[in-house]
């Protein structure tokens, strides 16, 4: 037997989502071009084209905003509102 969910209006609702990652606002809003410098050492190091490289700083081109969580909750809210309007 399949389960059924019934939505009934019981008043105004609010949904609050908290994201606890330190970089969440950068993902949501994007970043402007900026310089990255080492914090704990004298150089940044990573593998680039198969070789380990060292830089005293790098110029980051910035990132596009990716507000996927807000977009998902906007869509969810519209879906709930549509279901509530269908109630007798």
Biopython code that builds the backbone (N, CA, C, O; Angstrom):
import numpy as np
from Bio.PDB.StructureBuilder import StructureBuilder

atoms = [
    (1, "UNK", "N", (0.848, -1.177, 0.000)),
    (1, "UNK", "CA", (0.000, 0.000, 0.000)),
    (1, "UNK", "C", (0.892, 1.238, 0.000)),
    (1, "UNK", "O", (1.800, 1.340, 0.824)),
    (2, "UNK", "N", (0.653, 2.152, -0.886)),
    (2, "UNK", "CA", (1.455, 3.370, -0.984)),
    (2, "UNK", "C", (1.035, 4.353, 0.110)),
    (2, "UNK", "O", (-0.145, 4.484, 0.437)),
    (3, "UNK", "N", (2.032, 5.036, 0.662)),
    (3, "UNK", "CA", (1.712, 6.035, 1.684)),
    (3, "UNK", "C", (1.296, 7.328, 0.998)),
    (3, "UNK", "O", (1.726, 7.616, -0.118)),
    (4, "UNK", "N", (0.459, 8.099, 1.672)),
    (4, "UNK", "CA", (0.010, 9.379, 1.146)),
    (4, "UNK", "C", (0.313, 10.470, 2.159)),
    (4, "UNK", "O", (0.263, 10.242, 3.368)),
    (5, "UNK", "N", (0.622, 11.637, 1.662)),
    (5, "UNK", "CA", (0.845, 12.801, 2.521)),
    (5, "UNK", "C", (-0.223, 13.820, 2.218)),
    (5, "UNK", "O", (-0.481, 14.134, 1.056)),
    (6, "UNK", "N", (-0.840, 14.333, 3.248)),
    (6, "UNK", "CA", (-1.865, 15.361, 3.055)),
    (6, "UNK", "C", (-1.359, 16.659, 3.672)),
    (6, "UNK", "O", (-0.943, 16.688, 4.830)),
    (7, "UNK", "N", (-1.399, 17.717, 2.895)),
    (7, "UNK", "CA", (-0.984, 19.030, 3.366)),
    (7, "UNK", "C", (-2.229, 19.800, 3.760)),
    (7, "UNK", "O", (-3.168, 19.911, 2.971)),
    (8, "UNK", "N", (-2.246, 20.331, 4.970)),
    (8, "UNK", "CA", (-3.390, 21.131, 5.412)),
    (8, "UNK", "C", (-2.907, 22.497, 5.861)),
    (8, "UNK", "O", (-1.855, 22.599, 6.492)),
    (9, "UNK", "N", (-3.656, 23.553, 5.548)),
    (9, "UNK", "CA", (-3.231, 24.888, 5.964)),
    (9, "UNK", "C", (-3.461, 25.066, 7.462)),
    (9, "UNK", "O", (-4.547, 24.768, 7.960)),
    (10, "UNK", "N", (-2.470, 25.539, 8.169)),
    (10, "UNK", "CA", (-2.590, 25.768, 9.607)),
    (10, "UNK", "C", (-2.021, 27.123, 9.986)),
    (10, "UNK", "O", (-1.773, 27.380, 11.164)),
    (11, "UNK", "N", (-1.815, 27.976, 9.026)),
    (11, "UNK", "CA", (-1.294, 29.305, 9.327)),
    (11, "UNK", "C", (-0.034, 29.587, 8.546)),
    (11, "UNK", "O", (0.410, 28.762, 7.748)),
    (12, "UNK", "N", (0.555, 30.774, 8.778)),
    (12, "UNK", "CA", (1.780, 31.134, 8.049)),
    (12, "UNK", "C", (2.965, 30.301, 8.538)),
    (12, "UNK", "O", (3.067, 29.974, 9.721)),
    (13, "UNK", "N", (3.834, 29.974, 7.629)),
    (13, "UNK", "CA", (5.016, 29.173, 7.936)),
    (13, "UNK", "C", (6.271, 29.940, 7.565)),
    (13, "UNK", "O", (6.259, 30.782, 6.667)),
    (14, "UNK", "N", (7.326, 29.646, 8.252)),
    (14, "UNK", "CA", (8.644, 30.177, 7.911)),
    (14, "UNK", "C", (9.635, 29.023, 7.961)),
    (14, "UNK", "O", (9.556, 28.148, 8.824)),
    (15, "UNK", "N", (10.553, 29.044, 7.031)),
    (15, "UNK", "CA", (11.604, 28.035, 6.983)),
    (15, "UNK", "C", (12.927, 28.772, 6.984)),
    (15, "UNK", "O", (13.162, 29.642, 6.145)),
    (16, "UNK", "N", (13.783, 28.428, 7.917)),
    (16, "UNK", "CA", (15.096, 29.066, 7.990)),
    (16, "UNK", "C", (16.163, 27.993, 7.827)),
    (16, "UNK", "O", (16.161, 26.982, 8.530)),
    (17, "UNK", "N", (17.067, 28.227, 6.898)),
    (17, "UNK", "CA", (18.164, 27.304, 6.649)),
    (17, "UNK", "C", (19.458, 28.022, 6.966)),
    (17, "UNK", "O", (19.687, 29.133, 6.486)),
    (18, "UNK", "N", (20.305, 27.402, 7.766)),
    (18, "UNK", "CA", (21.592, 27.976, 8.121)),
    (18, "UNK", "C", (22.689, 27.095, 7.548)),
    (18, "UNK", "O", (22.679, 25.878, 7.728)),
    (19, "UNK", "N", (23.631, 27.716, 6.858)),
    (19, "UNK", "CA", (24.767, 26.992, 6.304)),
    (19, "UNK", "C", (25.991, 27.398, 7.114)),
    (19, "UNK", "O", (26.321, 28.582, 7.191)),
    (20, "UNK", "N", (26.663, 26.426, 7.716)),
    (20, "UNK", "CA", (27.754, 26.714, 8.643)),
    (20, "UNK", "C", (29.146, 26.632, 8.031)),
    (20, "UNK", "O", (30.128, 26.567, 8.771)),
    (21, "UNK", "N", (29.262, 26.633, 6.730)),
    (21, "UNK", "CA", (30.592, 26.578, 6.120)),
    (21, "UNK", "C", (31.120, 27.999, 5.929)),
    (21, "UNK", "O", (30.360, 28.895, 5.562)),
    (22, "UNK", "N", (32.412, 28.213, 6.172)),
    (22, "UNK", "CA", (32.946, 29.569, 6.082)),
    (22, "UNK", "C", (32.935, 30.141, 4.668)),
    (22, "UNK", "O", (33.025, 31.358, 4.503)),
    (23, "UNK", "N", (32.830, 29.303, 3.653)),
    (23, "UNK", "CA", (32.876, 29.781, 2.277)),
    (23, "UNK", "C", (31.493, 29.884, 1.629)),
    (23, "UNK", "O", (31.401, 30.189, 0.440)),
    (24, "UNK", "N", (30.428, 29.640, 2.373)),
    (24, "UNK", "CA", (29.081, 29.621, 1.795)),
    (24, "UNK", "C", (28.706, 30.947, 1.141)),
    (24, "UNK", "O", (28.111, 30.952, 0.063)),
    (25, "UNK", "N", (29.040, 32.058, 1.763)),
    (25, "UNK", "CA", (28.669, 33.350, 1.182)),
    (25, "UNK", "C", (29.420, 33.604, -0.120)),
    (25, "UNK", "O", (28.895, 34.272, -1.010)),
    (26, "UNK", "N", (30.649, 33.079, -0.249)),
    (26, "UNK", "CA", (31.405, 33.241, -1.492)),
    (26, "UNK", "C", (30.782, 32.438, -2.627)),
    (26, "UNK", "O", (30.776, 32.881, -3.775)),
    (27, "UNK", "N", (30.255, 31.250, -2.305)),
    (27, "UNK", "CA", (29.587, 30.436, -3.321)),
    (27, "UNK", "C", (28.290, 31.122, -3.744)),
    (27, "UNK", "O", (27.998, 31.226, -4.935)),
    (28, "UNK", "N", (27.513, 31.589, -2.765)),
    (28, "UNK", "CA", (26.220, 32.214, -3.052)),
    (28, "UNK", "C", (26.379, 33.518, -3.833)),
    (28, "UNK", "O", (25.657, 33.745, -4.803)),
    (29, "UNK", "N", (27.312, 34.376, -3.423)),
    (29, "UNK", "CA", (27.420, 35.719, -3.998)),
    (29, "UNK", "C", (28.516, 35.867, -5.044)),
    (29, "UNK", "O", (28.537, 36.859, -5.772)),
    (30, "UNK", "N", (29.425, 34.905, -5.134)),
    (30, "UNK", "CA", (30.553, 35.023, -6.053)),
    (30, "UNK", "C", (31.660, 35.889, -5.446)),
    (30, "UNK", "O", (31.504, 36.425, -4.349)),
    (31, "UNK", "N", (32.762, 36.019, -6.157)),
    (31, "UNK", "CA", (33.878, 36.836, -5.690)),
    (31, "UNK", "C", (34.433, 37.655, -6.838)),
    (31, "UNK", "O", (34.346, 37.258, -8.000)),
    (32, "UNK", "N", (34.999, 38.788, -6.506)),
    (32, "UNK", "CA", (35.700, 39.621, -7.480)),
    (32, "UNK", "C", (37.117, 39.056, -7.643)),
    (32, "UNK", "O", (37.564, 38.269, -6.810)),
    (33, "UNK", "N", (37.819, 39.447, -8.697)),
    (33, "UNK", "CA", (39.223, 39.031, -8.810)),
    (33, "UNK", "C", (40.001, 39.491, -7.574)),
    (33, "UNK", "O", (39.773, 40.586, -7.060)),
    (34, "UNK", "N", (40.920, 38.645, -7.105)),
    (34, "UNK", "CA", (41.678, 38.971, -5.893)),
    (34, "UNK", "C", (43.012, 38.234, -5.880)),
    (34, "UNK", "O", (43.213, 37.265, -6.613)),
    (35, "UNK", "N", (43.910, 38.709, -5.040)),
    (35, "UNK", "CA", (45.225, 38.092, -4.882)),
    (35, "UNK", "C", (45.174, 37.148, -3.688)),
    (35, "UNK", "O", (44.623, 37.496, -2.644)),
    (36, "UNK", "N", (45.749, 35.952, -3.836)),
    (36, "UNK", "CA", (45.848, 34.983, -2.737)),
    (36, "UNK", "C", (47.306, 34.914, -2.324)),
    (36, "UNK", "O", (48.194, 34.722, -3.155)),
    (37, "UNK", "N", (47.543, 35.075, -1.018)),
    (37, "UNK", "CA", (48.896, 35.002, -0.459)),
    (37, "UNK", "C", (48.940, 33.889, 0.584)),
    (37, "UNK", "O", (47.902, 33.545, 1.150)),
    (38, "UNK", "N", (50.109, 33.319, 0.852)),
    (38, "UNK", "CA", (50.198, 32.276, 1.876)),
    (38, "UNK", "C", (49.894, 32.841, 3.256)),
    (38, "UNK", "O", (50.202, 33.998, 3.543)),
    (39, "UNK", "N", (49.293, 32.025, 4.102)),
    (39, "UNK", "CA", (48.939, 32.454, 5.458)),
    (39, "UNK", "C", (49.942, 31.906, 6.464)),
    (39, "UNK", "O", (50.411, 32.648, 7.327)),
    (40, "UNK", "N", (50.278, 30.634, 6.371)),
    (40, "UNK", "CA", (51.137, 29.996, 7.370)),
    (40, "UNK", "C", (52.579, 29.810, 6.918)),
    (40, "UNK", "O", (53.455, 29.578, 7.751)),
    (41, "UNK", "N", (52.840, 29.905, 5.643)),
    (41, "UNK", "CA", (54.190, 29.671, 5.136)),
    (41, "UNK", "C", (54.650, 30.819, 4.266)),
    (41, "UNK", "O", (54.042, 31.890, 4.241)),
    (42, "UNK", "N", (55.741, 30.575, 3.549)),
    (42, "UNK", "CA", (56.300, 31.612, 2.691)),
    (42, "UNK", "C", (55.832, 31.499, 1.244)),
    (42, "UNK", "O", (56.010, 32.426, 0.454)),
    (43, "UNK", "N", (55.230, 30.355, 0.899)),
    (43, "UNK", "CA", (54.822, 30.158, -0.493)),
    (43, "UNK", "C", (53.568, 29.302, -0.560)),
    (43, "UNK", "O", (53.270, 28.524, 0.347)),
    (44, "UNK", "N", (52.848, 29.466, -1.654)),
    (44, "UNK", "CA", (51.743, 28.570, -1.996)),
    (44, "UNK", "C", (52.323, 27.479, -2.871)),
    (44, "UNK", "O", (53.155, 27.760, -3.734)),
    (45, "UNK", "N", (51.906, 26.247, -2.671)),
    (45, "UNK", "CA", (52.417, 25.150, -3.481)),
    (45, "UNK", "C", (51.275, 24.244, -3.904)),
    (45, "UNK", "O", (50.375, 23.945, -3.120)),
    (46, "UNK", "N", (51.327, 23.817, -5.147)),
    (46, "UNK", "CA", (50.340, 22.880, -5.667)),
    (46, "UNK", "C", (50.878, 22.244, -6.939)),
    (46, "UNK", "O", (51.897, 22.673, -7.480)),
    (47, "UNK", "N", (50.188, 21.225, -7.407)),
    (47, "UNK", "CA", (50.581, 20.530, -8.625)),
    (47, "UNK", "C", (49.927, 21.242, -9.807)),
    (47, "UNK", "O", (48.712, 21.436, -9.826)),
    (48, "UNK", "N", (50.744, 21.631, -10.797)),
    (48, "UNK", "CA", (50.256, 22.344, -11.970)),
    (48, "UNK", "C", (50.913, 21.735, -13.199)),
    (48, "UNK", "O", (52.136, 21.762, -13.329)),
    (49, "UNK", "N", (50.116, 21.195, -14.089)),
    (49, "UNK", "CA", (50.605, 20.508, -15.286)),
    (49, "UNK", "C", (51.573, 19.375, -14.928)),
    (49, "UNK", "O", (52.578, 19.166, -15.606)),
    (50, "UNK", "N", (51.252, 18.649, -13.852)),
    (50, "UNK", "CA", (52.035, 17.488, -13.457)),
    (50, "UNK", "C", (53.292, 17.792, -12.654)),
    (50, "UNK", "O", (54.026, 16.868, -12.304)),
    (51, "UNK", "N", (53.559, 19.044, -12.356)),
    (51, "UNK", "CA", (54.766, 19.406, -11.593)),
    (51, "UNK", "C", (54.381, 20.194, -10.355)),
    (51, "UNK", "O", (53.396, 20.932, -10.356)),
    (52, "UNK", "N", (55.161, 20.030, -9.306)),
    (52, "UNK", "CA", (54.941, 20.822, -8.099)),
    (52, "UNK", "C", (55.530, 22.208, -8.329)),
    (52, "UNK", "O", (56.692, 22.347, -8.711)),
    (53, "UNK", "N", (54.699, 23.245, -8.088)),
    (53, "UNK", "CA", (55.134, 24.619, -8.296)),
    (53, "UNK", "C", (54.966, 25.419, -7.003)),
    (53, "UNK", "O", (54.172, 25.054, -6.136)),
    (54, "UNK", "N", (55.714, 26.504, -6.887)),
    (54, "UNK", "CA", (55.674, 27.367, -5.715)),
    (54, "UNK", "C", (55.451, 28.804, -6.178)),
    (54, "UNK", "O", (56.069, 29.260, -7.140)),
    (55, "UNK", "N", (54.566, 29.507, -5.488)),
    (55, "UNK", "CA", (54.303, 30.902, -5.804)),
    (55, "UNK", "C", (54.228, 31.707, -4.511)),
    (55, "UNK", "O", (53.732, 31.218, -3.497)),
    (56, "UNK", "N", (54.717, 32.928, -4.550)),
    (56, "UNK", "CA", (54.583, 33.798, -3.383)),
    (56, "UNK", "C", (53.186, 34.404, -3.327)),
    (56, "UNK", "O", (52.733, 34.825, -2.262)),
    (57, "UNK", "N", (52.501, 34.450, -4.467)),
    (57, "UNK", "CA", (51.109, 34.895, -4.530)),
    (57, "UNK", "C", (50.545, 34.471, -5.885)),
    (57, "UNK", "O", (51.290, 34.220, -6.832)),
    (58, "UNK", "N", (49.225, 34.397, -5.957)),
    (58, "UNK", "CA", (48.554, 34.117, -7.228)),
    (58, "UNK", "C", (47.390, 35.087, -7.382)),
    (58, "UNK", "O", (46.802, 35.534, -6.398)),
    (59, "UNK", "N", (47.069, 35.402, -8.628)),
    (59, "UNK", "CA", (45.925, 36.268, -8.930)),
    (59, "UNK", "C", (44.742, 35.386, -9.308)),
    (59, "UNK", "O", (44.739, 34.745, -10.358)),
    (60, "UNK", "N", (43.747, 35.363, -8.446)),
    (60, "UNK", "CA", (42.549, 34.571, -8.689)),
    (60, "UNK", "C", (41.593, 35.395, -9.551)),
    (60, "UNK", "O", (41.378, 36.574, -9.268)),
    (61, "UNK", "N", (41.015, 34.797, -10.597)),
    (61, "UNK", "CA", (40.151, 35.572, -11.495)),
    (61, "UNK", "C", (38.768, 35.884, -10.934)),
    (61, "UNK", "O", (38.001, 36.608, -11.569)),
    (62, "UNK", "N", (38.431, 35.355, -9.761)),
    (62, "UNK", "CA", (37.092, 35.532, -9.203)),
    (62, "UNK", "C", (36.196, 34.373, -9.597)),
    (62, "UNK", "O", (36.569, 33.546, -10.429)),
    (63, "UNK", "N", (35.021, 34.315, -9.002)),
    (63, "UNK", "CA", (34.083, 33.229, -9.291)),
    (63, "UNK", "C", (32.689, 33.797, -9.528)),
    (63, "UNK", "O", (32.340, 34.851, -8.997)),
    (64, "UNK", "N", (31.905, 33.097, -10.321)),
    (64, "UNK", "CA", (30.519, 33.478, -10.551)),
    (64, "UNK", "C", (29.675, 33.103, -9.346)),
    (64, "UNK", "O", (29.971, 32.130, -8.652)),
    (65, "UNK", "N", (28.630, 33.868, -9.098)),
    (65, "UNK", "CA", (27.693, 33.544, -8.021)),
    (65, "UNK", "C", (26.940, 32.266, -8.380)),
    (65, "UNK", "O", (26.546, 32.069, -9.530)),
    (66, "UNK", "N", (26.745, 31.402, -7.386)),
    (66, "UNK", "CA", (25.997, 30.165, -7.582)),
    (66, "UNK", "C", (24.978, 30.027, -6.442)),
    (66, "UNK", "O", (25.190, 29.257, -5.505)),
    (67, "UNK", "N", (23.865, 30.783, -6.528)),
    (67, "UNK", "CA", (22.878, 30.779, -5.437)),
    (67, "UNK", "C", (21.915, 29.597, -5.511)),
    (67, "UNK", "O", (20.701, 29.782, -5.426)),
    (68, "UNK", "N", (22.441, 28.394, -5.666)),
    (68, "UNK", "CA", (21.607, 27.222, -5.896)),
    (68, "UNK", "C", (20.677, 26.928, -4.719)),
    (68, "UNK", "O", (19.551, 26.477, -4.928)),
    (69, "UNK", "N", (21.126, 27.175, -3.488)),
    (69, "UNK", "CA", (20.273, 26.857, -2.341)),
    (69, "UNK", "C", (19.070, 27.795, -2.301)),
    (69, "UNK", "O", (17.947, 27.347, -2.072)),
    (70, "UNK", "N", (19.290, 29.086, -2.520)),
    (70, "UNK", "CA", (18.172, 30.037, -2.537)),
    (70, "UNK", "C", (17.206, 29.708, -3.669)),
    (70, "UNK", "O", (15.991, 29.758, -3.479)),
    (71, "UNK", "N", (17.732, 29.373, -4.841)),
    (71, "UNK", "CA", (16.866, 29.015, -5.963)),
    (71, "UNK", "C", (16.039, 27.768, -5.660)),
    (71, "UNK", "O", (14.860, 27.694, -6.009)),
    (72, "UNK", "N", (16.668, 26.793, -5.010)),
    (72, "UNK", "CA", (15.952, 25.555, -4.663)),
    (72, "UNK", "C", (14.822, 25.841, -3.674)),
    (72, "UNK", "O", (13.727, 25.297, -3.815)),
    (73, "UNK", "N", (15.076, 26.687, -2.680)),
    (73, "UNK", "CA", (14.033, 26.976, -1.698)),
    (73, "UNK", "C", (12.945, 27.868, -2.279)),
    (73, "UNK", "O", (11.789, 27.761, -1.869)),
    (74, "UNK", "N", (13.279, 28.741, -3.219)),
    (74, "UNK", "CA", (12.239, 29.510, -3.902)),
    (74, "UNK", "C", (11.296, 28.570, -4.640)),
    (74, "UNK", "O", (10.076, 28.724, -4.579)),
    (75, "UNK", "N", (11.868, 27.601, -5.334)),
    (75, "UNK", "CA", (11.046, 26.637, -6.070)),
    (75, "UNK", "C", (10.219, 25.792, -5.105)),
    (75, "UNK", "O", (9.042, 25.533, -5.356)),
    (76, "UNK", "N", (10.833, 25.361, -4.001)),
    (76, "UNK", "CA", (10.122, 24.565, -3.006)),
    (76, "UNK", "C", (8.937, 25.355, -2.445)),
    (76, "UNK", "O", (7.839, 24.819, -2.294)),
    (77, "UNK", "N", (9.171, 26.631, -2.140)),
    (77, "UNK", "CA", (8.096, 27.466, -1.601)),
    (77, "UNK", "C", (6.939, 27.602, -2.574)),
    (77, "UNK", "O", (5.778, 27.570, -2.165)),
    (78, "UNK", "N", (7.240, 27.753, -3.859)),
    (78, "UNK", "CA", (6.168, 27.830, -4.869)),
    (78, "UNK", "C", (5.406, 26.517, -4.955)),
    (78, "UNK", "O", (4.188, 26.516, -5.133)),
    (79, "UNK", "N", (6.115, 25.399, -4.830)),
    (79, "UNK", "CA", (5.450, 24.092, -4.889)),
    (79, "UNK", "C", (4.504, 23.923, -3.709)),
    (79, "UNK", "O", (3.385, 23.438, -3.878)),
    (80, "UNK", "N", (4.941, 24.319, -2.512)),
    (80, "UNK", "CA", (4.081, 24.207, -1.322)),
    (80, "UNK", "C", (2.881, 25.122, -1.468)),
    (80, "UNK", "O", (1.759, 24.714, -1.166)),
    (81, "UNK", "N", (3.091, 26.358, -1.926)),
    (81, "UNK", "CA", (1.978, 27.292, -2.108)),
    (81, "UNK", "C", (0.963, 26.737, -3.100)),
    (81, "UNK", "O", (-0.242, 26.855, -2.881)),
    (82, "UNK", "N", (1.434, 26.135, -4.185)),
    (82, "UNK", "CA", (0.518, 25.525, -5.167)),
    (82, "UNK", "C", (-0.312, 24.416, -4.535)),
    (82, "UNK", "O", (-1.514, 24.316, -4.779)),
    (83, "UNK", "N", (0.331, 23.589, -3.728)),
    (83, "UNK", "CA", (-0.400, 22.494, -3.063)),
    (83, "UNK", "C", (-1.439, 23.037, -2.096)),
    (83, "UNK", "O", (-2.549, 22.511, -2.014)),
    (84, "UNK", "N", (-1.086, 24.079, -1.369)),
    (84, "UNK", "CA", (-2.046, 24.656, -0.418)),
    (84, "UNK", "C", (-3.250, 25.283, -1.139)),
    (84, "UNK", "O", (-4.369, 25.232, -0.629)),
    (85, "UNK", "N", (-3.029, 25.861, -2.298)),
    (85, "UNK", "CA", (-4.137, 26.443, -3.058)),
    (85, "UNK", "C", (-5.102, 25.367, -3.577)),
    (85, "UNK", "O", (-6.274, 25.654, -3.821)),
    (86, "UNK", "N", (-4.625, 24.159, -3.742)),
    (86, "UNK", "CA", (-5.463, 23.071, -4.256)),
    (86, "UNK", "C", (-6.361, 22.454, -3.172)),
    (86, "UNK", "O", (-7.271, 21.684, -3.479)),
    (87, "UNK", "N", (-6.101, 22.795, -1.914)),
    (87, "UNK", "CA", (-6.892, 22.197, -0.834)),
    (87, "UNK", "C", (-8.334, 22.691, -0.889)),
    (87, "UNK", "O", (-8.607, 23.819, -1.299)),
    (88, "UNK", "N", (-9.247, 21.826, -0.470)),
    (88, "UNK", "CA", (-10.676, 22.220, -0.480)),
    (88, "UNK", "C", (-10.968, 23.291, 0.558)),
    (88, "UNK", "O", (-12.109, 23.734, 0.684)),
]
sb = StructureBuilder()
sb.init_structure("model")
sb.init_model(0)
sb.init_chain("A")
sb.init_seg("    ")
for serial, (resi, resn, name, xyz) in enumerate(atoms, 1):
    if name == "N":
        sb.init_residue(resn, " ", resi, " ")
    sb.init_atom(name, np.array(xyz, "f"), 0.0, 1.0, " ", f" {name:<3s}", serial, name[0])
structure = sb.get_structure()
